[in-house]
Amino acid sequence: MCKGIKQKVGVDKMLNKLCRYVRRCIIILIKWVMPVFPIKKDQICFMNFYGRGFGDNPKYICEELHRQYPELKLYWLSNKEDGIPQYVKYVRFRSLKSYYILATSRVWVDNVRFSKGVHKKSGQYYIQTWHASHSQKRLEHEAEDKIGKLYIRQAKRDGKITDLMISNSKMQSEDFRNNFWYKGEIMECGAPRNDFLISNKNNTFVATEIKRKLGILDDRKIILFAPTFRDNEDNSYYALDFKLLKQAAEKHYNQQCVVLVRWHPNVADRTQNIKFVNGVINVSEWPDMQELILICDLLITDYSSSIFDAMIIDKEVVIYAPDLEEYNQTRGLRDFFWKLPFPIYETQQIMFDELPTYHSDVNLIERFQDWYGSYDKGNASSTVAQRIGNVIQRSL
């Protein structure tokens, strides 16, 4: 019996080793073969957070690009086809075809650092839209001793091949210049994804349609709990008594509430241990965070830059950071974190006790926004789409 088990374990190890070897051979083959394929001058390739669907800045650039230049060929590399418009061609992320699309596209649009798997060729134009507003936590060069060496290598490589970065604020531009190993052009036009928030701030039809898709009745107030990830991949910090949170929120609004729970994309698949009781909905797989910000009445987060997006449309915000001291020591927080115009709670009990009587300080928020220096005006998608159009025209 034991001998049979050992033999099976040995075979499994050999198969895994063989699979890794074959995978390495394929990657090497891709890097050697893909450069021979010519660039297609009217082809654009979009990626969002390692294949996590149709969302974030690339989504809004893609939509606007189709409006302005419907003749262009648009490809989206994703792990799933859901939500991708018919005018965009879906390609499975990290499939052989995805490497071919990367190798032959005139323009790449992405929002994270990662190894593309193919070498960027002369004549290709790479736009890095970044997936976050100015960060409260230390990033890239500033946190080089805190984050993995593999990520640092990819970030440095990504910075070298990037042709354009998109900034939504004075503070973010400074961050890109000082910490992102990037010396190229920064387009200070705002975040394309925030065009949606600005355009639909008072659009009840759009908000109602999003709620309908989520199964939320229109007379409910919405609490969005959206913490960021931890570098050690520990999600115990996310544990909240959602029933008590819902009760505290209902006292605050004197109205029935729904709680939406959205994990960061890095840990979106780790919600198995969370009890989603009645009135608590898991939206971790919802591809577009901006839609959730639009419909929420209160955002509860920790060190996430979603705070800055919520401020654009005057959403109430509170910060729940139960590991504040530990996080500051291990990852590091920038000094302005303690100057944010929102309350910081380190225990859920204090948050539940104070939430019913919480009110935003409008003057404090306005002063902070002036310091932050936002570039968001609602036209970022159009500005970026026009740049892509110009790049395409130069190559025709």
C-alpha positions as CSV (number, residue, x, y, z in Angstrom):
1,M,0.0,0.0,0.0
2,C,2.7,2.5,1.0
3,K,4.9,1.4,-1.9
4,G,2.0,2.1,-4.3
5,I,1.5,5.6,-2.8
6,K,5.2,6.4,-3.0
7,Q,5.3,5.3,-6.7
8,K,2.3,7.5,-7.4
9,V,3.9,10.5,-5.7
10,G,7.1,9.9,-7.7
11,V,5.1,9.8,-11.0
12,D,3.3,13.0,-10.0
13,K,6.6,14.7,-9.3
14,M,8.0,13.6,-12.7
15,L,4.9,14.8,-14.5
16,N,5.0,18.2,-12.8
17,K,8.7,18.5,-13.6
18,L,8.0,17.6,-17.2
19,C,5.2,20.2,-17.4
20,R,7.4,22.9,-16.1
21,Y,10.1,22.0,-18.6
22,V,7.6,22.0,-21.5
23,R,6.3,25.4,-20.3
24,R,9.8,26.8,-20.2
25,C,10.4,25.5,-23.7
26,I,7.2,27.1,-25.0
27,I,8.1,30.5,-23.4
28,I,11.5,30.4,-25.0
29,L,10.0,29.4,-28.4
30,I,7.5,32.3,-28.1
31,K,10.3,34.8,-27.4
32,W,12.2,33.6,-30.4
33,V,9.3,33.2,-32.9
34,M,7.0,36.1,-32.1
35,P,9.4,38.9,-33.3
36,V,9.1,37.6,-36.9
37,F,5.4,38.5,-37.1
38,P,4.9,42.0,-38.5
39,I,3.1,44.7,-36.5
40,K,-0.5,45.4,-37.6
41,K,-0.8,49.1,-37.7
42,D,-4.5,49.3,-36.8
43,Q,-4.4,46.8,-34.0
44,I,-4.7,47.7,-30.3
45,C,-4.3,45.2,-27.4
46,F,-5.8,45.9,-24.0
47,M,-5.1,44.2,-20.6
48,N,-6.6,44.7,-17.2
49,F,-5.0,43.4,-14.0
50,Y,-3.6,40.1,-15.2
51,G,-6.7,39.1,-17.2
52,R,-9.4,40.1,-14.7
53,G,-12.1,41.1,-17.2
54,F,-13.4,44.2,-18.9
55,G,-12.6,47.0,-16.4
56,D,-10.5,49.9,-15.0
57,N,-8.8,52.5,-17.1
58,P,-8.3,50.3,-20.2
59,K,-12.1,49.7,-20.4
60,Y,-12.9,53.3,-20.7
61,I,-10.1,54.0,-23.2
62,C,-11.3,51.1,-25.2
63,E,-14.9,52.3,-25.3
64,E,-13.9,55.8,-26.3
65,L,-11.4,54.6,-28.9
66,H,-14.2,52.6,-30.6
67,R,-16.4,55.7,-30.6
68,Q,-13.8,57.9,-32.2
69,Y,-12.1,55.3,-34.4
70,P,-14.6,52.4,-35.1
71,E,-12.4,51.0,-37.9
72,L,-9.6,50.0,-35.5
73,K,-9.2,46.4,-34.5
74,L,-9.4,46.0,-30.7
75,Y,-8.4,43.0,-28.7
76,W,-8.9,42.3,-25.0
77,L,-6.7,39.7,-23.2
78,S,-8.8,38.2,-20.3
79,N,-9.5,35.1,-18.3
80,K,-13.2,35.4,-19.1
81,E,-15.3,36.7,-22.0
82,D,-18.2,38.1,-19.8
83,G,-18.9,41.8,-20.3
84,I,-16.6,42.3,-23.3
85,P,-18.4,44.2,-26.0
86,Q,-19.0,42.6,-29.4
87,Y,-16.8,45.2,-31.1
88,V,-13.8,43.9,-29.1
89,K,-12.3,40.6,-29.8
90,Y,-11.7,38.4,-26.8
91,V,-8.5,36.4,-26.5
92,R,-7.7,34.1,-23.6
93,F,-5.0,35.7,-21.3
94,R,-1.6,34.0,-21.6
95,S,-2.8,31.7,-24.4
96,L,-0.6,31.3,-27.5
97,K,-2.9,33.6,-29.4
98,S,-2.5,36.3,-26.7
99,Y,1.3,36.3,-27.3
100,Y,0.7,36.6,-31.0
101,I,-1.7,39.6,-30.4
102,L,0.8,41.3,-28.2
103,A,3.6,40.7,-30.8
104,T,1.6,42.2,-33.6
105,S,-0.3,45.1,-32.0
106,R,0.7,48.6,-32.7
107,V,-0.4,49.8,-29.2
108,W,-0.5,48.1,-25.8
109,V,-2.7,49.4,-23.0
110,D,-2.2,47.9,-19.6
111,N,-2.7,48.9,-15.9
112,V,-0.3,46.7,-14.0
113,R,3.4,45.7,-14.2
114,F,4.0,42.2,-15.4
115,S,6.2,40.3,-17.9
116,K,4.3,40.5,-21.2
117,G,5.9,37.3,-22.4
118,V,7.1,38.9,-25.7
119,H,9.7,41.5,-26.5
120,K,8.4,44.9,-27.3
121,K,9.5,45.8,-30.8
122,S,10.5,49.0,-32.5
123,G,7.2,50.6,-33.7
124,Q,5.1,49.4,-30.8
125,Y,3.7,51.9,-28.4
126,Y,3.0,51.0,-24.8
127,I,0.6,53.0,-22.5
128,Q,0.7,52.3,-18.8
129,T,-2.5,53.6,-17.2
130,W,-1.8,52.3,-13.7
131,H,-4.6,50.8,-11.7
132,A,-4.7,53.2,-8.7
133,S,-4.8,56.8,-7.9
134,H,-2.0,58.3,-5.7
135,S,-1.2,55.6,-3.1
136,Q,-1.2,56.0,0.7
137,K,1.1,53.0,0.9
138,R,4.7,53.0,-0.3
139,L,5.2,51.7,-3.8
140,E,7.8,50.5,-6.3
141,H,11.2,52.1,-5.6
142,E,10.0,53.6,-2.3
143,A,9.1,50.0,-1.1
144,E,11.9,48.2,-2.9
145,D,13.0,46.4,0.3
146,K,9.5,45.4,1.2
147,I,8.2,43.8,-2.0
148,G,9.4,40.8,-4.0
149,K,12.5,40.8,-6.1
150,L,10.6,39.3,-9.1
151,Y,8.1,42.2,-9.0
152,I,11.0,44.7,-8.8
153,R,12.6,43.2,-11.9
154,Q,9.4,43.3,-13.8
155,A,8.7,46.9,-12.7
156,K,12.1,48.1,-13.8
157,R,11.7,46.3,-17.2
158,D,8.2,47.7,-17.5
159,G,9.4,51.2,-16.8
160,K,12.0,51.0,-19.5
161,I,9.6,49.9,-22.3
162,T,6.7,52.2,-21.4
163,D,6.1,55.1,-23.8
164,L,3.4,57.0,-21.8
165,M,2.0,57.0,-18.3
166,I,-1.4,58.4,-17.4
167,S,-1.7,60.6,-14.3
168,N,-4.8,61.7,-12.4
169,S,-3.1,64.2,-10.0
170,K,-0.1,66.4,-9.2
171,M,0.8,63.9,-6.5
172,Q,0.6,60.9,-8.8
173,S,2.8,62.6,-11.4
174,E,5.5,63.1,-8.7
175,D,5.1,59.5,-7.6
176,F,5.6,58.2,-11.2
177,R,8.7,60.4,-11.6
178,N,10.3,59.5,-8.3
179,N,9.4,55.9,-7.7
180,F,8.4,54.1,-10.9
181,W,11.7,53.8,-12.7
182,Y,10.2,55.9,-15.5
183,K,11.7,58.8,-17.4
184,G,9.2,59.2,-20.3
185,E,6.1,61.3,-20.9
186,I,3.4,61.7,-18.3
187,M,0.0,62.7,-19.6
188,E,-1.7,64.7,-16.9
189,C,-5.3,64.3,-18.0
190,G,-7.0,62.4,-15.1
191,A,-7.8,58.7,-14.8
192,P,-10.0,57.5,-17.7
193,R,-12.0,55.3,-15.3
194,N,-13.0,58.5,-13.3
195,D,-14.7,59.9,-16.4
196,F,-17.5,57.5,-15.6
197,L,-17.9,58.8,-12.1
198,I,-17.9,62.4,-13.1
199,S,-20.3,61.9,-16.0
200,N,-22.8,59.8,-14.0
201,K,-22.6,61.4,-10.6
202,N,-26.3,62.4,-10.8
203,N,-27.4,59.8,-13.3
204,T,-30.1,57.8,-11.5
205,F,-30.8,55.6,-14.5
206,V,-27.2,54.3,-14.7
207,A,-27.1,53.8,-10.9
208,T,-30.4,52.0,-10.9
209,E,-29.3,49.7,-13.8
210,I,-26.2,48.7,-11.9
211,K,-28.2,48.0,-8.7
212,R,-30.7,45.9,-10.8
213,K,-27.8,43.7,-12.0
214,L,-26.7,43.2,-8.4
215,G,-30.2,42.4,-7.3
216,I,-30.4,45.5,-5.0
217,L,-33.7,47.3,-4.4
218,D,-33.5,51.0,-5.1
219,D,-34.6,52.1,-1.6
220,R,-31.6,50.5,0.1
221,K,-28.5,52.4,1.1
222,I,-25.2,50.7,0.0
223,I,-22.1,50.2,2.1
224,L,-19.1,49.1,0.1
225,F,-16.3,47.4,2.0
226,A,-13.2,47.3,-0.2
227,P,-9.9,46.7,1.5
228,T,-6.6,46.4,-0.3
229,F,-4.4,43.2,-0.2
230,R,-1.6,42.4,2.2
231,D,1.8,41.4,0.9
232,N,1.8,38.3,3.1
233,E,-1.5,37.2,1.5
234,D,-3.2,37.1,4.9
235,N,-6.9,37.9,4.6
236,S,-7.7,37.6,8.3
237,Y,-7.6,41.4,8.5
238,Y,-10.7,41.5,6.3
239,A,-12.9,39.7,8.9
240,L,-15.8,41.9,9.9
241,D,-19.1,41.2,11.6
242,F,-21.1,42.2,8.6
243,K,-24.4,41.8,10.5
244,L,-23.3,44.4,13.1
245,L,-21.9,46.6,10.3
246,K,-25.2,46.6,8.6
247,Q,-27.0,47.5,11.8
248,A,-24.6,50.4,12.5
249,A,-25.1,51.7,8.9
250,E,-28.9,51.4,9.2
251,K,-28.7,53.6,12.3
252,H,-26.5,56.1,10.4
253,Y,-28.9,56.4,7.5
254,N,-32.1,55.5,9.3
255,Q,-32.8,53.3,6.4
256,Q,-32.3,49.7,5.3
257,C,-28.8,48.9,4.0
258,V,-27.0,46.4,1.8
259,V,-23.3,45.6,2.3
260,L,-21.1,44.9,-0.8
261,V,-17.8,43.1,-0.1
262,R,-15.1,43.5,-2.7
263,W,-11.7,42.0,-2.1
264,H,-8.7,43.4,-4.0
265,P,-8.0,41.6,-7.4
266,N,-4.9,40.0,-5.9
267,V,-7.0,38.1,-3.4
268,A,-10.4,38.1,-5.1
269,D,-10.6,34.3,-5.1
270,R,-10.2,34.0,-1.3
271,T,-13.6,34.7,0.0
272,Q,-14.5,31.1,0.9
273,N,-14.4,31.7,4.6
274,I,-16.6,34.7,4.6
275,K,-20.2,34.3,5.7
276,F,-22.3,36.2,3.2
277,V,-25.5,36.6,5.3
278,N,-28.7,38.2,4.1
279,G,-28.0,41.7,2.8
280,V,-24.3,41.1,2.3
281,I,-23.2,40.5,-1.3
282,N,-19.8,39.3,-2.6
283,V,-18.8,41.6,-5.5
284,S,-15.1,40.6,-5.6
285,E,-15.5,39.3,-9.2
286,W,-17.4,42.4,-10.4
287,P,-15.0,43.7,-13.1
288,D,-15.6,47.5,-12.6
289,M,-14.9,49.0,-9.2
290,Q,-16.1,52.5,-10.5
291,E,-19.6,51.1,-10.9
292,L,-19.6,50.1,-7.3
293,I,-18.2,53.4,-6.1
294,L,-20.9,55.2,-8.1
295,I,-23.8,53.3,-6.4
296,C,-22.4,53.2,-2.9
297,D,-23.3,55.7,-0.2
298,L,-20.4,54.8,2.1
299,L,-17.0,53.4,1.3
300,I,-15.2,51.5,4.0
301,T,-11.6,50.7,3.1
302,D,-8.1,50.8,4.6
303,Y,-5.0,51.7,2.6
304,S,-6.7,51.6,-0.8
305,S,-6.5,54.5,-3.3
306,S,-10.2,54.0,-4.0
307,I,-10.6,56.8,-1.4
308,F,-9.5,59.4,-3.9
309,D,-12.0,58.1,-6.6
310,A,-14.8,58.2,-4.0
311,M,-13.9,61.8,-3.1
312,I,-14.5,62.9,-6.7
313,I,-18.2,62.4,-6.3
314,D,-18.5,63.3,-2.6
315,K,-19.0,59.8,-1.2
316,E,-18.8,59.3,2.5
317,V,-15.6,57.4,3.5
318,V,-14.3,55.8,6.7
319,I,-11.0,53.9,7.1
320,Y,-10.9,50.6,8.9
321,A,-7.3,49.6,9.6
322,P,-7.0,46.9,12.3
323,D,-3.4,46.2,11.5
324,L,-2.3,49.8,11.2
325,E,0.9,49.6,13.2
326,E,2.0,46.3,11.6
327,Y,1.2,47.5,8.1
328,N,3.1,50.7,8.6
329,Q,6.1,48.7,9.7
330,T,6.0,46.0,7.1
331,R,4.9,47.9,4.0
332,G,5.0,51.5,5.0
333,L,2.5,54.4,4.8
334,R,3.2,57.8,3.5
335,D,2.9,60.8,5.9
336,F,-0.3,62.1,4.4
337,F,-2.2,59.0,5.4
338,W,-2.7,60.5,8.9
339,K,-3.9,63.7,7.3
340,L,-6.7,62.1,5.3
341,P,-10.1,63.9,6.0
342,F,-11.7,60.7,7.2
343,P,-11.9,58.9,10.5
344,I,-9.4,56.0,11.0
345,Y,-10.7,53.0,13.1
346,E,-8.4,50.3,14.4
347,T,-11.2,48.2,15.9
348,Q,-14.5,47.3,14.4
349,Q,-16.3,47.9,17.7
350,I,-15.3,51.5,17.8
351,M,-16.3,51.9,14.2
352,F,-19.7,50.3,14.9
353,D,-20.2,52.6,17.9
354,E,-19.3,55.8,16.1
355,L,-20.7,55.1,12.6
356,P,-24.3,56.0,13.5
357,T,-23.4,59.6,14.3
358,Y,-20.6,60.0,11.7
359,H,-20.7,63.1,9.4
360,S,-18.1,64.1,6.7
361,D,-16.2,67.3,7.2
362,V,-16.7,69.0,3.8
363,N,-14.2,71.8,4.5
364,L,-11.5,69.4,5.5
365,I,-12.2,67.3,2.3
366,E,-12.0,70.4,0.1
367,R,-8.7,71.5,1.6
368,F,-7.3,68.0,1.1
369,Q,-8.4,67.9,-2.5
370,D,-6.7,71.2,-3.2
371,W,-3.5,69.8,-1.8
372,Y,-3.9,66.6,-3.8
373,G,-4.2,68.5,-7.1
374,S,-6.6,66.3,-9.1
375,Y,-6.5,66.4,-12.9
376,D,-9.9,64.6,-13.2
377,K,-12.2,66.7,-15.4
378,G,-14.2,63.9,-17.2
379,N,-12.3,63.9,-20.5
380,A,-9.3,61.6,-19.8
381,S,-10.6,58.7,-22.0
382,S,-11.1,61.1,-24.9
383,T,-7.6,62.6,-24.5
384,V,-5.9,59.2,-24.4
385,A,-8.0,57.9,-27.3
386,Q,-6.9,60.9,-29.4
387,R,-3.2,60.1,-28.6
388,I,-3.7,56.5,-29.7
389,G,-5.4,57.7,-32.9
390,N,-2.4,60.0,-33.6
391,V,0.0,57.1,-33.0
392,I,-1.9,54.9,-35.4
393,Q,-2.1,57.7,-38.0
394,R,1.7,58.2,-37.9
395,S,2.2,54.5,-38.8
396,L,-0.3,54.3,-41.7
